[in-house]
Amino acid sequence: MSTDGRRASLPATARLDAMATENKWAPWWVYVVVIVGCNFAKQRLIEDRVPGAANVAITVVMVAVLVAAITAIHRARPGRGAGTRP
């Protein structure tokens, strides 16, 4: 049985909970575009000025901050609350 078939057989409150979970994250491509763009800009700015380990550490922190920011902005948008579909 497909996931959609199982979801349709759930009670209304369970369907709302499932939809709230689906709306929790921005679309995958938003994360990819922003992270790749910021990483490209970071590399252009720091180029060979920092050692490799520092570059990795900066990248990890940058990605964590970007994921948190994108997710917070997505969740704050109207119509993205629990149980709503875009």
SVG drawing of the C-alpha trace seen along z (x, -y; Angstrom):
<svg xmlns="http://www.w3.org/2000/svg" viewBox="-11 -38 58 40">
<polyline fill="none" stroke="black" stroke-width="0.4" points="0.0,0.0 1.3,-3.4 2.0,-6.1 -0.8,-8.2 -3.2,-5.4 -2.2,-4.9 -2.4,-8.7 -5.9,-8.8 -7.1,-6.1 -5.7,-8.0 -8.1,-10.0 -8.3,-13.7 -6.1,-14.7 -3.3,-12.3 -3.5,-13.7 -3.1,-17.2 -0.1,-16.1 1.4,-14.4 0.9,-17.6 2.5,-19.7 5.6,-17.5 5.7,-17.9 5.6,-21.7 8.3,-21.8 11.2,-22.1 11.7,-24.3 11.9,-22.5 15.3,-20.8 16.3,-23.0 16.2,-26.2 18.8,-24.7 21.0,-23.6 20.8,-26.9 21.5,-29.1 24.3,-26.8 26.1,-26.4 25.8,-30.2 27.1,-31.2 29.9,-28.6 31.0,-30.0 31.0,-33.5 33.0,-32.4 35.6,-30.7 36.0,-33.8 36.4,-35.9 38.9,-33.8 40.6,-31.9 44.0,-30.8 44.0,-33.1 43.1,-30.4 44.4,-26.9 42.3,-23.9 41.1,-23.0 39.9,-26.5 38.1,-26.5 36.3,-23.3 35.3,-24.7 34.0,-27.9 32.0,-25.9 30.4,-23.7 29.4,-26.7 28.1,-28.5 26.0,-25.6 24.5,-25.2 23.6,-28.9 22.1,-28.8 20.0,-25.7 18.7,-27.3 17.9,-30.6 16.2,-29.0 14.1,-26.8 13.1,-29.7 12.2,-31.9 10.1,-29.1 8.3,-28.3 7.5,-32.0 5.9,-32.5 2.1,-32.8 0.3,-29.7 3.1,-27.4 1.7,-26.7 0.6,-23.3 -1.9,-21.5 -1.9,-23.9 -0.9,-23.2 0.7,-25.7"/>
</svg>
